[in-house]
Amino acid sequence: MKLSEIISCYVGPKISPEQFIAEHFFLYLAKGTMNGYDGNKHYTLKAGDSCIVRKNRLARYNKLKENNEFEKVVFIFDEPFLKDFQKKHAVIYHQYKSKGAFVKLKKSNLINSFLLSLEPYYNNEGKISKSFADLKREELLLILLQLHPEMSDVLFDFGIPGRIDLEEFMQKNYKFNVSVERFAFLTGRSISAFKRDFKQIFNEAPNRWLIKRRLQEARFLIEQKQKPSDIYIDLGFEDLSHFSFAFKKEFGVSPSQL
């Protein structure tokens, strides 16, 4: 078996489909290309690349198939698993600081050999047998910490986001399709405190402000000759029909009429 022949595999608890990373995870791309964005920086992963995607970050990504194929390996490092790992192994911190949601890993024969070793554990659905899943997660984490000791500062930080400037954060991240509860959490507030502070700053309820702000940006982009079908996802809308309906309701014309 070659690395290019690896099939998609997902190990660990399910994660939310929204544009918020609730748990750390390891990602290896076997086929295709993935483009990611975390509000600060754009990232590109190509076949053969791997990275750690960090928890408590906003992030969105799109997948581009290669020869109509896209294959990836994902291992979730959720907090209960990491705390159990910490009880069994000495974890050394290195005062590593990084704000990016995606931390690209250097290529290594250790990672390659680990990925190839997964083949006997796949079942017919392309999943790792549950009885071996945690053992393989532990093995992978030991490898990653050997290759990147500084990742201990990322993976074993169990703190939650502190209180930050709400206006600056929202103006920077309004395009991400996440719930108000997530925005409250990421700005270090309870939902009631978030709504109160939001009203004082923007003089509007969060959900209403988010829609208006996204639509204002949409109108600007369409007037710059961009197609509605090319922008609605990046502006936090789940489908084109919902975007078109909201746009017409706000401006009195459909996006195509502009």
N, C-alpha and C positions, 0 to 999 in steps of 0.2 A: 504493500500500500504506500502511496505517495501522499504528501501533504495536500497536493492539489485534488486528491480524490476523497478528502474528508467530507463527510456529509454534515448537514446542520445538526447541532446538538445543543441542548439547553439543560443545564444542571442547576438545581436549587429552586427556591420558592418563586412563584410568579411575581412579576413586577408590574406596576401600573402602566397602562398604555399612554397615559398623558405625558406631556413634555416636562416631566419632573423625574429626577433620578432618586428613588426612595432608598435604594441599597446599592453599595458598590458592586460592580461586576467586571469580570475579565472578558474581553472580546477578542477573538481571533477570526480574521477574515480569510476564508479558504478560496472563495471565488467572488468576483465582482468588485465593486467600489462602494464605499460609504462616505458621504459628506456630512459632517456634523457642525453644529453651531451652538455656542453656549452663552450668547449675549455679548461676549467680548472678542471671540476669535473663531475663525473658520478652520476646520480640520478635515483632512482627507486620509482615509485608510484605503489601501490597495491590497490585493491578494497577497498573503504572506505577512501582513502587518498585524500587530496586536496592541492592545491598550487596556488601561484600567479606566473605567468610567465611574466618576466619583458621586457619592450620595449627596443629597441635599443641594443639588445643582439643577438649574433649568437647562435643558438641552433638547435639541431636535436634530433629526438626521434623516437622510433619504438614502435609499438603496438603488444602485445601478447594476443591472445584470450584465454578465459577460457571457456571450454566446447563449443567452437566455437562461443563465444559471446564476444563482446567488447562494452561497453556502457560508455559514458562520458557526463558531463554537462559542457558547456563552456559559460562564460559570458565575453564579450569584454568590457574593460573599455578604450574606445578611448579618445583622448585628448579633443574634444569638449564636450563630456559627463562629463568628470572630471571637466572641467572649469565651466560648468553649476552647477554641484554639489557644487563646491567651493563657488559659489555665494549664495547658499541657506543654507549652513552649515558651522559652524566654523571649520576650519582645524588647528590643533595644530601640530607643528613639534617637533621631538624628537632627532634630530641629529643621526639618525640611519644610519649605513653604512653597505652595503653588495654589493659585486660584482657579486654574483651568478645570473644566469638567472632564476633559479627556487627557489622560497622561499616556503618551505613546511609549511603548516598551522596546528596548533594543532586541534585535533578532538574536536567537540563541539556539544552539543544538539541544540544550536542556528542554526548552519549550517545545521544539520540534519533536523530540523523542517522546515527551509526555503526550502530545497530541496523537502521535501514531499509536501509543499504547492504549488509547481509548477504544480502538476498533473491536476488541473481543467483548467489550462491555455494552456495546450498542444492542438495543433490542430492535424488533421489526419496525418500531415507530421512530427510530433514530434517537432514542433516549438512552441514558445510562441507567442500568439496573439500579433500583433504589437502594439495594443492600450495599452497593459499592459507591454510591454518589458522594457521600461525605468523605470517604477515604480518598477518592480522587480529588475532591476539593482541597483536602488537607495537603495532599501531595503537591498539587499545583501551587498552593499558597507558600509552601516551603521553598519551592523552586523560585517563585517570584521574589521572595524576601532575600534569597541568596543572590539573585541577579541585581535586585534593586532594594538594598537595605533601607533606603529612605522611604519606601512605601509603607513602612510601619507607622510613620507619622500621619499618613493619609488614612490607612485602613483601620487603625486602632484609635482613632479620635472619635469618641462617642458623644462629643458635645453637640449642642443644638445651636442654630444661628442666633446671634445676639441682635439687639435692637439697632437698626441702622436707619439712615435717612430714607424715609418712605417716598418722598417726591422724586428724588434722584433714581431710586430703584425702579419705580413704576414707569417713569419716562424712558428708562433704558430697556425694560423687559416687558412692556405691554403686549408685544406681539406673541408671546408664548401662551399656548392654549392650556392653561391650568386653572384650577378653581381658586376662588377668593380665599378659601382656607389655606391653600398652598402659599399664596402671596403673603398672607398674614404670618404664617410660620417662618417664611424666608426673611421677613423683615423684623422678626423677633417680637411679635405681638400676638395676643389672643385675638380671636375673630372680632370680639366686641371693641377692643382697643383699636384694631386695624380700621374698622368701619368708622369709628369716631374720628380718628386722626385723618383718615382719607377725606371725610366730609369737610373737615376744617381746612384741608389743603386745597382740594379740588372743587369744593362746593357741589359735589355730586356723589351719588352712590357708586361703589366700585364697578359693578357690572355694567351700569349705564355708561360710565366714563370709558371703560375698556372698549365697548362697542363703538362709541363715537370716535375715540382716538384711532382705532384701527381703520375705521371707515374714512377718516380724514386722510390718513396715510395712503389708503387705497385710491382715493380720488386723485391725490397728487401723482401717484405712480401711473395711473391710467392716463392722466393728462400728459404724462411724459412718454406716452405711446406703449406702455407695457400692457400685456393682455391680462384680463381678469383671471383666466385659467392658470396663468403663470405665477400669480401673487397671492391668491386667497389662502393657501396653506401656510405660507410664511407670515401671514398676518393673523394667524390664530383661528381661522375659520375651518370647520371640519369638512364642509362640502361646498361646492360651487353654488348650488341652489340656495342654501341658507345665506351665503354671502350676497348673492344677487338680490334676494328678498330684503335683507337688511339695508343694502345700499339704496335700493329704490325707495324704501320707507324713509330713509334719512334725507336723501337728496331729491326725490321726486322723479328721478330718471334711473333707468337700469344702467349697469356698467357698460354694456355694449353701445348704448346710445351716446355715450361721451366720445 
